[in-house]
Amino acid sequence: MVSHDERRATPRHELTVEVTFESQHNFYTGISSDLSVGGLFVATDMLCPVGECVRVRFTLPGNTEVMDAITEVRWVRSVDVTGGERGMGLQFLQMSARTKQAVNEFAIKRDALVVNE
């Protein structure tokens, strides 16, 4: 089985910030643990089904502007079997040009995470 890390098209960068997210029916909060230009992981016990569209809002370090993006749930980790937190991998679908630029600049400035599995 291919791990999530091996399927990533872009490197992940550590990011620990509060994320608010809403699906068609609910509003939640969680904590992001990593971000890439393609999406982010949100640690939360409130899991949405794979394929569901979720609007997320978060801030990046050094930036007070709230980032807003539409994402799709690509995978969920509902059971902690590998030492990872429960949560969801979200792929960015839509975001403003300003949000996209801020995420890209954040990724350029940060070292990629190295995952030892």
Secondary structure, 3 states (H helix, E strand, C coil): CCCHHHHCCCCCEEEEEEEEEECCCCEEEEEEEEEECCEEEEECCCCCCCCCEEEEEECCCCCCCCEEEEEEEEEEECCCCCCCCCEEEEEEEEECHHHHHHHHHHHHHCCCCCCCC
